[in-house]
């Protein structure tokens, strides 16, 4: 019988990616940045057909996209060889050469959005202030530009405009665990939360009218919730909160006067719709564990980009009949059922703090007995139920992999995330060691077969663990 080779490491790392996407106003075209030819370019699908075709050949990453509401052009933010200094370009819907729109070599341009008539482009850049950044309005017809908002005591990002472009939402970022949202109205800068202290975050905000703004914040709370702010009355009001779920993304659907929101709870995301007129909050079953992007068409149709541990990033559309898969990315030559989803486990650390972790265990016939400890990067980040080529390959080849969300990780409340501040190498290190001891006690690992791997802060932690606890590694 013909013996075929097992999938090798190259197949796992030949998985295609999707960086971002946008849908045309009439939903006849979906544009996304993907690496079909080994480099990232803009590709499109003429919906409802899902066969992609190329729009550009610039061979560079695209961070953000915006579609003119008349359907005449697409705005793209593209960097060069991963330098993260995105420049602003335009292309017609049929594709072709990218036309430079806003360029400043060595500086970045972020978060573009267009006026409803397509005549003005709003964006944020560090080109004139590398420390605190500025939000700009560029007139595409007259080739003139003005500053909308200028950061002073912290970097800012221009987020949204009111329907009549009379007010602008922007955010100040002091730290991972401290960010504030403001509205600039005429010459006044209005803080959307009642006070700047105690330290808190705002993870998203949108105008729903000239008067009302909805925002996601953890002001005076451990977890983020939905709140609203009345610009006329200058009143802040908590609207909806969920137990141990952090609201992380928000989009407004004007066709139904409702909000789509994503929450984080530990290693997974959850999707909700909130009807503003009735106050009804409904949970929507998502086809993936992690939701990276929401796009709402003018018709009210919802599109998402997301992934799970056994499914790379794909695009989906929600219909009355359920979710439609628009792309079909997977690991070449490997069936989804051959990949391993992690177990979500919890153990007590050295001080009895509960630590949640992902435990990937290979199929028994492939198990080589070794366990890899993976301290994640960040460190105010989390290892979640998402796709990683490296994880999939290692577990497929017989390694167990253990990824603890030690103190300082996100998704477990602000108090938990802030526990690492001023304690970068003690508590988190012992959380990892407690996890190794838990593995050994439960019979998941042998003391002489524990390996160590990590990147960024996880690389620092790996070196620290190896140096302080050589008896384990």
C-alpha positions as CSV (number, residue, x, y, z in Angstrom):
1,X,0.0,0.0,0.0
2,X,1.2,3.5,-0.8
3,X,2.6,5.2,2.3
4,X,2.2,9.0,2.3
5,X,4.3,11.2,4.5
6,X,2.9,12.9,7.6
7,X,2.4,16.6,7.5
8,X,5.7,18.5,8.3
9,X,6.3,21.7,10.0
10,X,6.2,23.7,6.8
11,X,2.6,22.8,6.2
12,X,1.6,24.3,9.6
13,X,3.4,27.5,8.8
14,X,1.9,27.7,5.3
15,X,-1.4,28.5,6.8
16,X,-2.9,31.7,5.2
17,X,-3.7,34.7,7.4
18,X,-6.3,37.5,7.2
19,X,-5.1,40.8,8.7
20,X,-8.3,42.9,8.2
21,X,-11.4,43.3,6.0
22,X,-14.1,45.6,4.9
23,X,-17.4,45.3,3.0
24,X,-18.7,47.7,0.4
25,X,-21.8,49.8,1.2
26,X,-24.1,47.7,-1.0
27,X,-22.4,44.4,0.1
28,X,-21.5,43.5,-3.5
29,X,-17.8,43.3,-2.6
30,X,-15.7,42.1,0.4
31,X,-12.1,43.3,0.5
32,X,-9.5,41.6,2.7
33,X,-5.8,41.6,3.3
34,X,-4.4,38.1,2.9
35,X,-1.2,36.3,1.8
36,X,-2.3,34.0,-1.0
37,X,1.0,34.5,-2.9
38,X,3.2,34.4,0.2
39,X,3.0,38.2,0.7
40,X,0.1,40.2,2.0
41,X,-2.0,42.0,-0.6
42,X,-5.6,43.2,-1.0
43,X,-8.0,40.6,-2.4
44,X,-11.7,40.7,-3.0
45,X,-14.8,38.6,-3.4
46,X,-17.9,39.6,-5.3
47,X,-20.6,38.5,-2.9
48,X,-22.4,36.2,-2.8
49,X,-19.7,34.5,-4.8
50,X,-16.7,33.6,-2.5
51,X,-14.0,33.0,-5.1
52,X,-11.2,35.6,-4.4
53,X,-9.3,37.7,-6.9
54,X,-6.4,40.1,-6.4
55,X,-6.8,43.9,-6.1
56,X,-3.2,45.0,-5.4
57,X,0.3,43.7,-5.7
58,X,2.2,45.8,-3.2
59,X,3.3,42.7,-1.1
60,X,3.0,44.5,2.2
61,X,0.8,44.2,5.3
62,X,-2.4,46.3,5.5
63,X,-3.5,47.3,9.0
64,X,-6.8,49.0,8.4
65,X,-9.3,49.5,5.6
66,X,-12.2,52.0,5.0
67,X,-14.7,52.0,2.2
68,X,-16.2,55.2,0.8
69,X,-20.0,55.2,1.4
70,X,-20.6,55.9,-2.3
71,X,-18.5,52.9,-3.2
72,X,-16.0,54.9,-5.3
73,X,-12.8,54.0,-3.5
74,X,-11.1,52.1,-0.7
75,X,-8.7,53.6,1.9
76,X,-5.9,51.3,3.1
77,X,-3.2,51.8,5.7
78,X,-0.1,49.8,4.5
79,X,3.4,49.6,6.2
80,X,6.7,48.6,4.6
81,X,8.4,45.3,5.5
82,X,6.8,45.2,8.9
83,X,8.0,48.6,10.2
84,X,4.5,49.4,11.5
85,X,4.7,52.9,10.1
86,X,1.5,52.6,8.1
87,X,1.0,55.1,5.2
88,X,-2.4,55.9,3.8
89,X,-3.3,54.9,0.2
90,X,-6.4,54.7,-1.9
91,X,-7.5,52.2,-4.6
92,X,-10.6,51.9,-6.7
93,X,-12.9,48.9,-6.0
94,X,-11.5,47.1,-9.1
95,X,-8.0,47.4,-7.7
96,X,-4.7,48.5,-9.3
97,X,-1.8,50.7,-8.2
98,X,-2.1,52.1,-4.7
99,X,-2.4,55.9,-4.8
100,X,-0.6,57.7,-1.9
101,X,-3.0,59.8,0.1
102,X,-1.1,60.7,3.3
103,X,2.6,60.0,3.5
104,X,5.2,60.8,6.1
105,X,8.3,58.5,6.0
106,X,9.2,57.0,9.3
107,X,5.9,57.9,10.9
108,X,2.7,56.0,11.4
109,X,-0.9,56.7,10.3
110,X,-3.7,54.8,12.1
111,X,-7.5,54.3,12.4
112,X,-8.8,56.0,9.2
113,X,-12.5,56.8,8.8
114,X,-14.3,58.8,6.2
115,X,-17.0,61.5,6.3
116,X,-20.4,60.3,5.0
117,X,-20.0,62.2,1.7
118,X,-16.5,60.7,1.2
119,X,-14.8,64.1,1.0
120,X,-12.9,64.1,4.3
121,X,-10.5,61.5,5.7
122,X,-10.0,61.4,9.5
123,X,-6.9,59.6,11.0
124,X,-4.4,59.6,13.8
125,X,-0.6,60.1,13.3
126,X,2.6,60.7,15.2
127,X,4.1,62.7,12.2
128,X,4.0,66.1,14.0
129,X,4.2,64.8,17.6
130,X,5.9,61.5,18.2
131,X,5.1,61.5,21.9
132,X,1.4,62.4,22.1
133,X,0.2,62.2,18.4
134,X,-2.5,64.2,16.7
135,X,-5.9,63.5,15.1
136,X,-6.3,65.0,11.6
137,X,-9.0,65.8,9.1
138,X,-7.8,65.8,5.5
139,X,-9.9,67.2,2.7
140,X,-9.7,64.9,-0.3
141,X,-11.0,67.6,-2.7
142,X,-9.0,70.6,-1.7
143,X,-5.8,68.8,-0.5
144,X,-5.9,70.7,2.8
145,X,-5.5,69.4,6.3
146,X,-6.3,70.5,9.8
147,X,-5.7,69.2,13.3
148,X,-8.8,68.0,15.0
149,X,-7.3,67.0,18.4
150,X,-3.8,67.2,19.8
151,X,-2.6,65.0,22.6
152,X,-1.0,66.8,25.6
153,X,-0.3,64.6,28.6
154,X,-0.7,61.2,26.9
155,X,-0.9,59.7,23.4
156,X,-4.3,60.0,21.8
157,X,-6.3,58.2,19.1
158,X,-9.2,59.8,17.2
159,X,-12.0,57.3,17.3
160,X,-15.2,58.6,15.8
161,X,-17.2,61.6,14.6
162,X,-20.8,62.5,15.5
163,X,-23.3,62.1,12.7
164,X,-23.1,65.8,11.8
165,X,-19.4,66.0,12.4
166,X,-19.8,68.6,15.1
167,X,-18.2,66.5,17.9
168,X,-15.3,64.0,17.9
169,X,-14.5,61.1,20.1
170,X,-10.9,60.5,21.1
171,X,-9.0,58.5,23.7
172,X,-5.9,59.1,25.9
173,X,-3.6,56.2,26.7
174,X,-1.6,56.4,29.9
175,X,-0.9,52.7,30.4
176,X,-2.4,49.3,29.6
177,X,-4.6,49.7,32.7
178,X,-5.3,53.4,32.4
179,X,-7.0,55.1,29.4
180,X,-9.7,57.8,29.2
181,X,-12.2,58.8,26.6
182,X,-13.1,62.3,25.7
183,X,-15.4,64.2,23.4
184,X,-14.2,67.4,21.7
185,X,-17.2,69.7,21.2
186,X,-16.4,73.1,19.9
187,X,-13.6,74.3,22.2
188,X,-14.5,72.0,25.1
189,X,-12.9,68.6,25.9
190,X,-15.5,66.5,27.9
191,X,-14.4,63.5,29.9
192,X,-16.9,60.6,29.4
193,X,-16.4,58.9,32.7
194,X,-17.3,60.8,35.9
195,X,-13.7,61.4,37.0
196,X,-10.2,60.5,35.8
197,X,-9.4,58.7,39.1
198,X,-9.4,56.0,40.2
199,X,-7.5,54.6,37.3
200,X,-9.7,52.8,34.8
201,X,-9.9,52.0,31.1
202,X,-12.2,52.7,28.2
203,X,-12.1,49.9,25.6
204,X,-14.5,51.3,23.0
205,X,-16.9,54.1,22.3
206,X,-19.4,55.1,19.6
207,X,-21.8,57.9,18.7
208,X,-25.4,56.8,18.2
209,X,-26.6,60.4,17.8
210,X,-25.4,64.0,18.2
211,X,-26.4,63.7,21.8
212,X,-25.7,60.1,22.9
213,X,-22.5,58.1,23.2
214,X,-22.2,54.5,24.3
215,X,-18.9,53.3,25.8
216,X,-17.2,50.3,27.3
217,X,-15.4,51.1,30.6
218,X,-14.5,49.6,34.0
219,X,-14.9,52.8,35.9
220,X,-15.3,51.9,39.6
221,X,-15.6,48.2,38.6
222,X,-13.3,45.2,38.2
223,X,-14.8,44.3,34.8
224,X,-15.8,46.5,31.8
225,X,-19.5,47.2,31.2
226,X,-21.7,49.1,28.8
227,X,-22.4,52.7,29.7
228,X,-23.8,55.8,28.0
229,X,-23.1,59.5,28.1
230,X,-25.5,62.3,27.4
231,X,-23.7,65.2,25.9
232,X,-26.4,67.8,26.6
233,X,-26.9,66.8,30.3
234,X,-23.2,65.8,30.8
235,X,-24.5,62.6,32.5
236,X,-22.8,59.2,32.7
237,X,-24.9,56.1,33.3
238,X,-24.1,52.4,33.6
239,X,-26.3,50.4,31.3
240,X,-25.4,46.7,31.2
241,X,-22.8,44.6,33.0
242,X,-22.1,40.8,33.0
243,X,-20.5,38.8,35.7
244,X,-16.8,38.3,35.1
245,X,-17.0,39.3,31.5
246,X,-15.0,42.3,30.1
247,X,-16.7,44.2,27.3
248,X,-14.0,44.7,24.7
249,X,-15.4,45.7,21.3
250,X,-18.5,47.8,20.3
251,X,-20.1,48.7,17.0
252,X,-23.3,50.6,16.3
253,X,-25.9,49.4,13.8
254,X,-27.9,52.4,12.7
255,X,-30.4,50.3,10.7
256,X,-31.7,48.6,13.9
257,X,-30.6,51.2,16.4
258,X,-28.6,48.5,18.3
259,X,-25.1,47.7,19.4
260,X,-23.0,44.7,18.7
261,X,-20.5,43.9,21.4
262,X,-17.8,41.4,22.2
263,X,-16.8,40.4,25.7
264,X,-13.8,38.5,27.0
265,X,-14.1,35.9,29.6
266,X,-10.9,34.1,30.3
267,X,-9.7,32.4,27.2
268,X,-12.8,32.9,25.0
269,X,-14.9,35.7,23.5
270,X,-18.7,36.1,23.5
271,X,-20.9,38.1,21.1
272,X,-24.0,40.2,22.1
273,X,-26.5,42.5,20.6
274,X,-28.1,45.3,22.6
275,X,-31.3,46.9,21.4
276,X,-31.1,50.5,22.6
277,X,-34.8,51.2,22.4
278,X,-35.9,48.3,24.6
279,X,-32.8,47.6,26.6
280,X,-32.8,44.0,25.6
281,X,-29.4,42.2,25.6
282,X,-29.2,39.0,23.5
283,X,-26.3,36.6,23.2
284,X,-25.3,35.4,19.7
285,X,-23.6,32.0,19.3
286,X,-20.4,32.6,17.4
287,X,-18.7,30.2,15.0
288,X,-15.3,30.8,16.6
289,X,-13.8,31.2,20.1
290,X,-12.0,34.5,19.4
291,X,-13.5,37.4,17.5
292,X,-10.9,39.8,16.2
293,X,-13.1,42.2,14.1
294,X,-16.7,43.2,13.6
295,X,-18.0,44.9,10.5
296,X,-21.6,46.0,10.1
297,X,-23.0,46.6,6.7
298,X,-25.5,49.5,6.0
299,X,-28.2,46.8,5.7
300,X,-27.4,45.7,9.3
301,X,-25.8,42.4,8.2
302,X,-23.0,41.4,10.6
303,X,-19.6,40.1,9.4
304,X,-16.8,38.9,11.7
305,X,-13.1,37.8,11.5
306,X,-12.2,35.2,14.0
307,X,-10.4,32.0,14.9
308,X,-10.2,29.1,17.3
309,X,-7.4,26.8,18.4
310,X,-8.2,24.3,15.5
311,X,-9.4,26.9,13.0
312,X,-7.2,29.7,11.6
313,X,-8.6,33.2,11.0
314,X,-11.6,33.1,8.7
315,X,-14.5,35.4,7.7
316,X,-18.1,34.8,8.5
317,X,-21.5,36.4,7.8
318,X,-24.5,36.2,10.1
319,X,-27.8,35.5,8.3
320,X,-31.3,34.6,9.5
321,X,-30.4,30.9,8.9
322,X,-27.2,31.2,10.9
323,X,-23.5,31.8,10.1
324,X,-22.1,31.5,6.5
325,X,-18.4,30.8,6.2
326,X,-17.0,33.1,3.5
327,X,-13.4,31.8,3.6
328,X,-12.1,28.3,4.3
329,X,-8.6,28.6,5.6
330,X,-7.1,25.6,7.4
331,X,-3.8,23.9,7.8
332,X,-2.8,22.4,4.4
333,X,-3.0,18.7,4.4
334,X,-4.4,18.4,7.9
335,X,-8.0,17.8,8.8
336,X,-9.5,20.0,11.5
337,X,-10.3,16.9,13.6
338,X,-6.6,16.0,13.6
339,X,-5.8,19.2,15.4
340,X,-6.1,19.4,19.2
341,X,-8.3,21.8,21.1
342,X,-7.0,22.7,24.6
343,X,-8.5,21.8,27.9
344,X,-9.2,24.8,30.1
345,X,-7.9,24.1,33.6
346,X,-7.6,26.0,36.8
347,X,-5.0,25.5,39.6
348,X,-4.1,27.3,42.8
349,X,-0.8,29.2,42.8
350,X,1.6,29.6,45.7
351,X,-0.7,32.1,47.5
352,X,-3.9,30.2,46.5
353,X,-4.6,32.6,43.7
354,X,-6.7,30.8,41.0
355,X,-4.8,30.6,37.7
356,X,-6.5,29.5,34.5
357,X,-4.5,27.8,31.9
358,X,-4.7,26.0,28.5
359,X,-3.5,22.4,28.4
360,X,-3.0,20.9,25.0
361,X,-2.6,17.1,25.2
362,X,-1.6,15.1,22.0
363,X,-3.5,12.0,20.9
364,X,-2.3,9.0,22.9
365,X,-0.7,7.3,19.9
366,X,1.5,10.4,19.3
367,X,2.3,11.3,22.9
368,X,6.1,11.5,23.5
369,X,5.8,12.3,27.2
370,X,7.3,15.8,27.1
371,X,5.5,18.9,28.3
372,X,6.3,22.4,27.1
373,X,5.7,25.3,29.5
374,X,4.7,28.4,27.5
375,X,4.7,31.7,29.5
376,X,2.9,34.2,27.3
377,X,4.1,37.6,26.2
378,X,2.8,41.0,27.1
379,X,2.8,40.5,30.0
380,X,-0.6,42.3,30.3
381,X,-2.0,39.9,27.7
382,X,-3.4,36.4,27.7
383,X,-3.0,33.1,26.0
384,X,-6.4,32.4,24.5
385,X,-8.3,29.7,22.6
386,X,-7.0,31.0,19.3
387,X,-5.0,29.4,16.4
388,X,-1.2,29.2,16.6
389,X,0.7,27.3,13.9
390,X,3.5,26.6,16.4
391,X,1.1,25.1,19.0
392,X,-0.7,23.0,16.5
393,X,2.5,21.6,15.1
394,X,4.1,20.8,18.4
395,X,1.0,19.0,19.8
396,X,0.5,17.2,16.5
397,X,4.0,15.9,16.8
398,X,3.4,14.5,20.3
399,X,4.2,17.3,22.8
400,X,1.9,18.5,25.5
401,X,1.8,22.2,25.9
402,X,0.8,24.2,29.0
403,X,0.0,27.9,28.8
404,X,-0.9,29.5,32.1
405,X,-2.5,32.9,32.3
406,X,-0.5,34.0,35.3
407,X,-1.2,37.2,37.4
408,X,-1.1,40.2,35.1
409,X,-3.0,38.5,32.3
410,X,-6.1,40.1,30.8
411,X,-9.6,38.7,30.7
412,X,-9.8,38.1,34.5
413,X,-10.6,41.6,35.8
414,X,-8.6,44.8,36.3
415,X,-7.3,43.8,39.7
416,X,-5.8,40.6,38.3
417,X,-4.2,42.5,35.4
418,X,-2.7,45.1,37.7
419,X,-1.2,42.5,40.0
420,X,1.9,42.3,37.9
421,X,2.6,46.1,38.0
422,X,5.8,46.5,40.1
423,X,6.1,42.7,40.4
424,X,7.3,41.7,37.0
425,X,9.5,38.7,38.1
426,X,8.3,37.3,41.4
427,X,4.6,36.5,41.5
428,X,4.2,35.6,37.8
429,X,7.3,33.4,38.0
430,X,5.9,31.5,41.0
431,X,2.6,31.2,39.2
432,X,4.4,29.3,36.5
433,X,6.2,27.1,38.9
434,X,3.0,26.3,40.7
435,X,1.6,25.3,37.3
436,X,4.4,22.9,36.7
437,X,4.0,21.3,40.1
438,X,0.2,21.0,39.4
439,X,1.0,19.2,36.2
440,X,3.3,16.7,37.9
441,X,0.9,16.1,40.8
442,X,-1.9,15.4,38.3
443,X,0.2,13.0,36.3
444,X,0.3,15.2,33.1
445,X,4.1,15.7,33.3
446,X,7.2,13.9,34.5
447,X,9.7,16.0,36.4
448,X,12.5,15.2,34.0
449,X,10.5,15.9,30.8
450,X,9.5,19.6,31.2
451,X,10.6,22.0,28.5
452,X,10.5,25.8,28.4
453,X,9.6,28.1,25.5
454,X,8.5,31.7,25.3
455,X,8.8,35.0,23.3
456,X,8.9,38.7,24.2
457,X,8.0,38.9,27.9
458,X,7.6,35.1,27.7
459,X,11.2,34.9,26.6
460,X,12.3,36.9,29.6
461,X,10.2,34.8,31.9
462,X,11.7,31.6,30.3
463,X,15.2,32.8,31.0
464,X,14.2,33.8,34.6
465,X,12.6,30.4,35.2
466,X,15.6,28.6,33.9
467,X,18.0,30.6,36.0
468,X,16.0,30.6,39.2
469,X,14.6,27.1,38.9
470,X,17.1,24.9,37.0
471,X,15.8,21.8,38.7
472,X,12.7,21.9,36.6
473,X,14.1,22.6,33.1
